[in-house]
Amino acid sequence: MDETISVVIPVYNRAKWIGRTLEHVFNQSVLVDEIVICDDGSTDDLESALKPFEDIIKLVRIENSGPAIARKIAIDNSTGYWVALCDSDDFWEPDHIKNFRKAVESFSDLDLYFSDFILSDDLECSKFAQAPENWLEELASARSATGGHYYRCREPFLTALLRFQGCFQSCMVFRKRFYDDIGGIMDYVSRWPSEDFHLTARMAAKGKGVVSLRPSVLINKHENNFSGDYIKNLKGELDVLNDLKFRRLVPVASLRLIDSRVEIYHLRLFRACYWHGEYVEALRFWRLLTLVNCGPRDFFRFLISQFFSFTRK
């Protein structure tokens, strides 16, 4: 079996970050076979930042088209059997790829691998440690026969991700054939908030997943992150779910699951908009609720939103 790994990195105006990101890729204890970078029409001095690496990376340049299209074009230009995703401002721990290789040894039929990770704004706590109670039990089933921190995901593991999104793209490695089989990245989502969840959700609905409970990636959060706005990203995830449902891009069982979670997203957006003082938006999401999951405080928030939206007219 071909076991080559291509690392795929979309980049837009990350001249200050891309060098360190590449250093973390090159410093892996198990080396990768190829690094493909797609420059999404950067206007900073990205060319100078990439100069030291020009002989050891494959660089593709496009007009600015959004992160999903840049990621898609980088994948299309890759040649590896496996594709490892990495954003241009995130850092891999030295054993990230080694951990993936070990997971394949235990679960040779996996389609998708991902690991726990740490956010730069909370270095003391991994993402999985912040998950709701029993989430890991909902996500993972059989442990690797050789022990360690590798677990097979329950199918579909979209169930767990809709409760708590713990699968970020810089932590993912997948078979390129599996990516092609599910239709790859859709161009039309490229500028959506949370556009990456469109691919992740389809993979989680259709693929055999394996998860590592050991954090091996640092996700850097900063002002210019595309993922920096909580409400915007919640709306983006809701748009993704509605699109998956409308276009029937996941199996029927997952469509029913999405139906049940859309109500929860409406409630989360109502509360988020309320707490941010966006009362008109809060009322818009309130009107979409069936009220089944609402508590007494939500009705109080509704009354306050009505009052402030009326007084501000």
C-alpha positions as a Markdown table, in Angstrom:
| # | Residue | x | y | z |
|---|---|---|---|---|
| 1 | Met | 0.0 | 0.0 | 0.0 |
| 2 | Asp | 1.2 | 3.5 | -0.8 |
| 3 | Glu | 1.7 | 5.3 | 2.5 |
| 4 | Thr | 3.0 | 8.7 | 1.2 |
| 5 | Ile | 1.8 | 11.8 | 3.0 |
| 6 | Ser | 1.2 | 15.2 | 1.5 |
| 7 | Val | 0.9 | 18.2 | 3.8 |
| 8 | Val | -1.6 | 20.8 | 2.4 |
| 9 | Ile | -1.4 | 24.4 | 3.6 |
| 10 | Pro | -3.7 | 27.2 | 2.3 |
| 11 | Val | -2.2 | 30.6 | 3.0 |
| 12 | Tyr | -3.4 | 34.2 | 2.8 |
| 13 | Asn | -1.3 | 37.1 | 4.2 |
| 14 | Arg | 0.5 | 34.9 | 6.7 |
| 15 | Ala | 4.1 | 36.0 | 5.9 |
| 16 | Lys | 4.7 | 36.5 | 9.6 |
| 17 | Trp | 3.5 | 33.0 | 10.5 |
| 18 | Ile | 4.2 | 30.6 | 7.6 |
| 19 | Gly | 7.9 | 30.2 | 8.3 |
| 20 | Arg | 7.3 | 28.9 | 11.8 |
| 21 | Thr | 4.5 | 26.7 | 10.6 |
| 22 | Leu | 6.8 | 25.1 | 8.0 |
| 23 | Glu | 9.5 | 24.6 | 10.6 |
| 24 | His | 7.1 | 22.6 | 12.7 |
| 25 | Val | 6.3 | 20.5 | 9.7 |
| 26 | Phe | 9.9 | 19.9 | 8.8 |
| 27 | Asn | 10.8 | 19.1 | 12.4 |
| 28 | Gln | 8.5 | 16.0 | 12.5 |
| 29 | Ser | 10.1 | 12.9 | 14.0 |
| 30 | Val | 8.6 | 11.0 | 11.1 |
| 31 | Leu | 9.0 | 13.0 | 7.9 |
| 32 | Val | 6.3 | 13.7 | 5.3 |
| 33 | Asp | 6.7 | 13.2 | 1.6 |
| 34 | Glu | 5.4 | 16.5 | 0.2 |
| 35 | Ile | 4.3 | 19.9 | 1.2 |
| 36 | Val | 1.9 | 21.8 | -1.0 |
| 37 | Ile | 1.1 | 25.5 | -0.3 |
| 38 | Cys | -1.6 | 27.4 | -2.1 |
| 39 | Asp | -1.2 | 31.2 | -2.0 |
| 40 | Asp | -4.7 | 32.6 | -2.0 |
| 41 | Gly | -3.7 | 35.9 | -3.6 |
| 42 | Ser | -1.6 | 37.2 | -0.7 |
| 43 | Thr | -0.8 | 41.0 | -0.6 |
| 44 | Asp | 1.9 | 40.8 | 2.1 |
| 45 | Asp | 5.5 | 39.7 | 1.6 |
| 46 | Leu | 4.7 | 36.0 | 1.5 |
| 47 | Glu | 7.3 | 35.4 | -1.3 |
| 48 | Ser | 10.2 | 36.5 | 1.0 |
| 49 | Ala | 8.8 | 34.4 | 3.8 |
| 50 | Leu | 8.8 | 31.3 | 1.6 |
| 51 | Lys | 12.2 | 31.9 | -0.1 |
| 52 | Pro | 14.2 | 29.7 | 2.3 |
| 53 | Phe | 11.8 | 26.8 | 1.5 |
| 54 | Glu | 11.4 | 27.2 | -2.2 |
| 55 | Asp | 13.3 | 24.1 | -3.1 |
| 56 | Ile | 11.4 | 21.8 | -0.8 |
| 57 | Ile | 7.8 | 22.9 | -1.2 |
| 58 | Lys | 5.3 | 22.9 | -4.0 |
| 59 | Leu | 3.8 | 26.4 | -4.4 |
| 60 | Val | 0.6 | 27.1 | -6.3 |
| 61 | Arg | -0.7 | 30.7 | -6.7 |
| 62 | Ile | -4.3 | 31.7 | -7.3 |
| 63 | Glu | -6.3 | 34.9 | -7.3 |
| 64 | Asn | -8.0 | 35.5 | -3.9 |
| 65 | Ser | -10.8 | 33.0 | -3.7 |
| 66 | Gly | -11.3 | 32.2 | -0.1 |
| 67 | Pro | -9.8 | 29.5 | 2.2 |
| 68 | Ala | -11.8 | 26.5 | 1.1 |
| 69 | Ile | -10.9 | 26.9 | -2.6 |
| 70 | Ala | -7.2 | 27.5 | -1.7 |
| 71 | Arg | -7.3 | 24.3 | 0.4 |
| 72 | Lys | -9.1 | 22.4 | -2.4 |
| 73 | Ile | -6.5 | 23.5 | -5.0 |
| 74 | Ala | -3.6 | 22.5 | -2.8 |
| 75 | Ile | -5.2 | 19.1 | -2.3 |
| 76 | Asp | -5.8 | 18.7 | -6.1 |
| 77 | Asn | -2.1 | 19.4 | -6.6 |
| 78 | Ser | -0.9 | 16.9 | -4.0 |
| 79 | Thr | 0.3 | 13.4 | -4.9 |
| 80 | Gly | 0.2 | 11.6 | -1.5 |
| 81 | Tyr | -2.0 | 8.6 | -0.6 |
| 82 | Trp | -2.7 | 10.5 | 2.6 |
| 83 | Val | -3.4 | 14.2 | 3.0 |
| 84 | Ala | -2.5 | 16.0 | 6.2 |
| 85 | Leu | -4.1 | 19.4 | 6.6 |
| 86 | Cys | -2.4 | 22.3 | 8.4 |
| 87 | Asp | -3.4 | 26.0 | 8.5 |
| 88 | Ser | -0.7 | 28.5 | 7.8 |
| 89 | Asp | -0.6 | 29.8 | 11.4 |
| 90 | Asp | -0.9 | 26.5 | 13.4 |
| 91 | Phe | 2.0 | 24.4 | 14.8 |
| 92 | Trp | 2.4 | 20.6 | 14.9 |
| 93 | Glu | 4.1 | 18.9 | 17.8 |
| 94 | Pro | 7.2 | 16.9 | 16.7 |
| 95 | Asp | 5.3 | 13.5 | 17.0 |
| 96 | His | 2.1 | 14.6 | 15.2 |
| 97 | Ile | 2.8 | 12.5 | 12.1 |
| 98 | Lys | 4.4 | 9.7 | 14.1 |
| 99 | Asn | 1.2 | 9.4 | 16.1 |
| 100 | Phe | -0.8 | 9.2 | 12.9 |
| 101 | Arg | 1.4 | 6.4 | 11.6 |
| 102 | Lys | 0.9 | 4.4 | 14.8 |
| 103 | Ala | -2.9 | 4.9 | 14.6 |
| 104 | Val | -2.8 | 3.4 | 11.0 |
| 105 | Glu | -0.9 | 0.4 | 12.4 |
| 106 | Ser | -3.7 | -0.3 | 14.8 |
| 107 | Phe | -6.6 | 0.6 | 12.6 |
| 108 | Ser | -5.5 | 0.0 | 9.0 |
| 109 | Asp | -9.0 | 0.6 | 7.6 |
| 110 | Leu | -9.4 | 4.2 | 8.8 |
| 111 | Asp | -10.4 | 6.9 | 6.5 |
| 112 | Leu | -9.8 | 9.9 | 8.7 |
| 113 | Tyr | -7.5 | 10.5 | 11.7 |
| 114 | Phe | -7.6 | 13.5 | 14.0 |
| 115 | Ser | -6.0 | 14.4 | 17.3 |
| 116 | Asp | -6.8 | 16.5 | 20.4 |
| 117 | Phe | -5.2 | 20.0 | 20.3 |
| 118 | Ile | -4.5 | 23.1 | 22.4 |
| 119 | Leu | -5.6 | 26.6 | 21.7 |
| 120 | Ser | -3.1 | 29.4 | 22.2 |
| 121 | Asp | -5.5 | 31.4 | 24.4 |
| 122 | Asp | -5.7 | 28.5 | 26.9 |
| 123 | Leu | -2.4 | 26.6 | 27.0 |
| 124 | Glu | -3.3 | 24.8 | 30.2 |
| 125 | Cys | -6.3 | 22.9 | 28.9 |
| 126 | Ser | -6.7 | 20.8 | 25.7 |
| 127 | Lys | -9.8 | 21.1 | 23.6 |
| 128 | Phe | -11.1 | 17.6 | 24.5 |
| 129 | Ala | -10.8 | 18.5 | 28.2 |
| 130 | Gln | -13.3 | 21.3 | 27.6 |
| 131 | Ala | -15.9 | 18.9 | 26.1 |
| 132 | Pro | -19.2 | 18.3 | 27.9 |
| 133 | Glu | -19.7 | 15.4 | 30.1 |
| 134 | Asn | -19.6 | 12.0 | 28.4 |
| 135 | Trp | -18.6 | 13.5 | 25.1 |
| 136 | Leu | -15.5 | 11.2 | 24.7 |
| 137 | Glu | -17.7 | 8.2 | 25.3 |
| 138 | Glu | -20.1 | 9.4 | 22.6 |
| 139 | Leu | -17.2 | 10.0 | 20.2 |
| 140 | Ala | -14.9 | 6.9 | 20.8 |
| 141 | Ser | -15.5 | 3.2 | 21.1 |
| 142 | Ala | -12.7 | 0.6 | 20.8 |
| 143 | Arg | -9.3 | 1.3 | 22.0 |
| 144 | Ser | -6.2 | 0.3 | 20.1 |
| 145 | Ala | -5.3 | -3.3 | 20.8 |
| 146 | Thr | -1.7 | -2.1 | 21.5 |
| 147 | Gly | -2.9 | 0.4 | 24.1 |
| 148 | Gly | -2.0 | 4.0 | 23.9 |
| 149 | His | -4.2 | 6.9 | 23.2 |
| 150 | Tyr | -5.8 | 5.8 | 19.9 |
| 151 | Tyr | -9.5 | 5.0 | 19.7 |
| 152 | Arg | -11.9 | 4.1 | 16.9 |
| 153 | Cys | -14.7 | 6.6 | 16.5 |
| 154 | Arg | -18.3 | 5.5 | 16.7 |
| 155 | Glu | -20.2 | 5.6 | 13.4 |
| 156 | Pro | -21.2 | 8.2 | 12.4 |
| 157 | Phe | -19.1 | 10.3 | 14.7 |
| 158 | Leu | -20.9 | 13.3 | 13.3 |
| 159 | Thr | -23.2 | 12.7 | 16.3 |
| 160 | Ala | -20.5 | 13.7 | 18.7 |
| 161 | Leu | -19.2 | 16.6 | 16.6 |
| 162 | Leu | -22.6 | 18.2 | 16.5 |
| 163 | Arg | -22.7 | 18.2 | 20.3 |
| 164 | Phe | -19.1 | 19.6 | 20.5 |
| 165 | Gln | -16.8 | 20.4 | 17.6 |
| 166 | Gly | -13.5 | 18.9 | 18.5 |
| 167 | Cys | -12.2 | 18.0 | 15.1 |
| 168 | Phe | -10.2 | 20.9 | 13.6 |
| 169 | Gln | -8.6 | 20.7 | 10.2 |
| 170 | Ser | -5.0 | 21.3 | 11.3 |
| 171 | Cys | -5.3 | 18.1 | 13.3 |
| 172 | Met | -6.7 | 15.9 | 10.4 |
| 173 | Val | -5.1 | 13.3 | 8.1 |
| 174 | Phe | -7.3 | 11.5 | 5.6 |
| 175 | Arg | -7.1 | 9.2 | 2.6 |
| 176 | Lys | -7.2 | 11.2 | -0.6 |
| 177 | Arg | -9.4 | 8.5 | -2.2 |
| 178 | Phe | -11.9 | 8.9 | 0.6 |
| 179 | Tyr | -11.8 | 12.7 | 0.1 |
| 180 | Asp | -12.6 | 12.2 | -3.6 |
| 181 | Asp | -15.3 | 9.7 | -2.9 |
| 182 | Ile | -17.3 | 12.1 | -0.8 |
| 183 | Gly | -17.0 | 14.9 | -3.4 |
| 184 | Gly | -14.1 | 16.9 | -1.9 |
| 185 | Ile | -14.4 | 20.6 | -1.0 |
| 186 | Met | -17.4 | 22.5 | -2.5 |
| 187 | Asp | -16.4 | 25.8 | -4.1 |
| 188 | Tyr | -19.5 | 27.6 | -3.0 |
| 189 | Val | -18.6 | 27.4 | 0.7 |
| 190 | Ser | -15.2 | 29.0 | 0.3 |
| 191 | Arg | -16.0 | 32.3 | 2.0 |
| 192 | Trp | -18.5 | 31.0 | 4.6 |
| 193 | Pro | -17.7 | 31.4 | 8.2 |
| 194 | Ser | -16.9 | 27.8 | 9.5 |
| 195 | Glu | -16.4 | 26.7 | 5.8 |
| 196 | Asp | -14.1 | 23.9 | 7.0 |
| 197 | Phe | -16.9 | 22.2 | 8.9 |
| 198 | His | -18.7 | 21.4 | 5.6 |
| 199 | Leu | -15.9 | 19.0 | 4.7 |
| 200 | Thr | -15.4 | 17.7 | 8.3 |
| 201 | Ala | -19.2 | 17.0 | 8.8 |
| 202 | Arg | -19.4 | 15.0 | 5.6 |
| 203 | Met | -16.3 | 13.0 | 6.5 |
| 204 | Ala | -17.7 | 12.4 | 10.0 |
| 205 | Ala | -21.0 | 11.2 | 8.5 |
| 206 | Lys | -19.5 | 8.8 | 6.1 |
| 207 | Gly | -16.0 | 7.7 | 7.2 |
| 208 | Lys | -14.3 | 5.4 | 9.6 |
| 209 | Gly | -12.6 | 7.7 | 12.0 |
| 210 | Val | -9.7 | 7.2 | 14.5 |
| 211 | Val | -9.0 | 9.8 | 17.2 |
| 212 | Ser | -5.9 | 10.4 | 19.3 |
| 213 | Leu | -6.5 | 11.7 | 22.8 |
| 214 | Arg | -3.0 | 13.1 | 23.0 |
| 215 | Pro | -2.8 | 16.8 | 21.9 |
| 216 | Ser | -0.3 | 17.2 | 19.1 |
| 217 | Val | -1.3 | 20.5 | 17.5 |
| 218 | Leu | -1.3 | 24.2 | 18.7 |
| 219 | Ile | -4.1 | 26.2 | 17.1 |
| 220 | Asn | -3.1 | 29.8 | 17.2 |
| 221 | Lys | -6.0 | 32.2 | 17.9 |
| 222 | His | -5.5 | 35.9 | 17.1 |
| 223 | Glu | -7.4 | 38.9 | 15.9 |
| 224 | Asn | -7.0 | 38.2 | 12.2 |
| 225 | Asn | -8.2 | 34.6 | 12.4 |
| 226 | Phe | -11.0 | 33.7 | 10.0 |
| 227 | Ser | -12.6 | 31.8 | 13.0 |
| 228 | Gly | -12.3 | 34.6 | 15.5 |
| 229 | Asp | -16.0 | 35.7 | 15.8 |
| 230 | Tyr | -18.2 | 33.3 | 17.9 |
| 231 | Ile | -21.6 | 34.4 | 16.6 |
| 232 | Lys | -20.4 | 34.5 | 13.0 |
| 233 | Asn | -19.0 | 31.0 | 13.3 |
| 234 | Leu | -22.2 | 29.7 | 14.9 |
| 235 | Lys | -24.2 | 31.1 | 12.0 |
| 236 | Gly | -21.7 | 29.5 | 9.6 |
| 237 | Glu | -22.1 | 26.1 | 11.2 |
| 238 | Leu | -25.9 | 26.5 | 11.0 |
| 239 | Asp | -25.5 | 27.4 | 7.3 |
| 240 | Val | -23.4 | 24.3 | 6.8 |
| 241 | Leu | -26.0 | 22.0 | 8.5 |
| 242 | Asn | -28.9 | 23.5 | 6.4 |
| 243 | Asp | -26.8 | 23.0 | 3.2 |
| 244 | Leu | -26.0 | 19.4 | 4.0 |
| 245 | Lys | -29.7 | 18.8 | 4.7 |
| 246 | Phe | -31.0 | 20.7 | 1.6 |
| 247 | Arg | -28.5 | 19.0 | -0.8 |
| 248 | Arg | -28.7 | 15.7 | 1.0 |
| 249 | Leu | -24.9 | 15.4 | 1.2 |
| 250 | Val | -25.0 | 13.0 | 4.1 |
| 251 | Pro | -26.7 | 9.6 | 4.7 |
| 252 | Val | -30.4 | 9.6 | 5.8 |
| 253 | Ala | -29.5 | 8.8 | 9.4 |
| 254 | Ser | -27.3 | 11.8 | 9.6 |
| 255 | Leu | -30.0 | 14.0 | 8.0 |
| 256 | Arg | -32.3 | 13.1 | 10.9 |
| 257 | Leu | -29.5 | 13.9 | 13.3 |
| 258 | Ile | -29.0 | 17.3 | 11.7 |
| 259 | Asp | -32.7 | 18.0 | 12.0 |
| 260 | Ser | -32.5 | 17.5 | 15.7 |
| 261 | Arg | -29.4 | 19.7 | 16.1 |
| 262 | Val | -30.7 | 22.7 | 14.1 |
| 263 | Glu | -33.0 | 23.5 | 17.0 |
| 264 | Ile | -30.1 | 23.6 | 19.4 |
| 265 | Tyr | -28.1 | 25.9 | 17.1 |
| 266 | His | -31.1 | 28.3 | 17.0 |
| 267 | Leu | -31.2 | 28.3 | 20.8 |
| 268 | Arg | -27.4 | 28.8 | 21.0 |
| 269 | Leu | -27.6 | 31.7 | 18.6 |
| 270 | Phe | -30.5 | 33.3 | 20.4 |
| 271 | Arg | -28.6 | 33.2 | 23.7 |
| 272 | Ala | -25.3 | 34.4 | 22.0 |
| 273 | Cys | -27.0 | 37.3 | 20.3 |
| 274 | Tyr | -28.8 | 38.3 | 23.5 |
| 275 | Trp | -25.6 | 38.4 | 25.5 |
| 276 | His | -23.9 | 40.5 | 22.8 |
| 277 | Gly | -26.8 | 43.0 | 22.9 |
| 278 | Glu | -27.9 | 42.0 | 19.4 |
| 279 | Tyr | -31.6 | 42.0 | 20.4 |
| 280 | Val | -33.1 | 42.1 | 16.9 |
| 281 | Glu | -31.0 | 39.1 | 15.8 |
| 282 | Ala | -31.9 | 37.4 | 19.1 |
| 283 | Leu | -35.6 | 37.7 | 18.3 |
| 284 | Arg | -35.1 | 36.4 | 14.8 |
| 285 | Phe | -33.7 | 33.1 | 16.2 |
| 286 | Trp | -36.3 | 33.0 | 18.9 |
| 287 | Arg | -39.0 | 32.9 | 16.3 |
| 288 | Leu | -37.3 | 29.8 | 14.8 |
| 289 | Leu | -37.5 | 27.9 | 18.1 |
| 290 | Thr | -40.1 | 25.3 | 19.0 |
| 291 | Leu | -39.4 | 26.3 | 22.7 |
| 292 | Val | -39.0 | 22.6 | 23.7 |
| 293 | Asn | -35.4 | 23.2 | 24.9 |
| 294 | Cys | -36.0 | 26.7 | 26.3 |
| 295 | Gly | -35.7 | 27.3 | 30.1 |
| 296 | Pro | -37.3 | 30.0 | 32.2 |
| 297 | Arg | -34.3 | 32.3 | 31.8 |
| 298 | Asp | -34.8 | 32.1 | 28.0 |
| 299 | Phe | -38.3 | 33.5 | 28.3 |
| 300 | Phe | -36.9 | 36.3 | 30.4 |
| 301 | Arg | -34.2 | 37.0 | 27.8 |
| 302 | Phe | -36.9 | 37.0 | 25.2 |
| 303 | Leu | -38.9 | 39.7 | 27.1 |
| 304 | Ile | -35.7 | 41.8 | 27.5 |
| 305 | Ser | -34.9 | 41.5 | 23.8 |
| 306 | Gln | -38.4 | 42.6 | 22.9 |
| 307 | Phe | -38.1 | 45.6 | 25.2 |
| 308 | Phe | -34.8 | 46.8 | 23.9 |
| 309 | Ser | -35.5 | 46.1 | 20.2 |
| 310 | Phe | -38.7 | 48.2 | 20.6 |
| 311 | Thr | -37.0 | 51.1 | 22.4 |
| 312 | Arg | -34.2 | 51.3 | 19.8 |
| 313 | Lys | -36.6 | 51.7 | 16.9 |
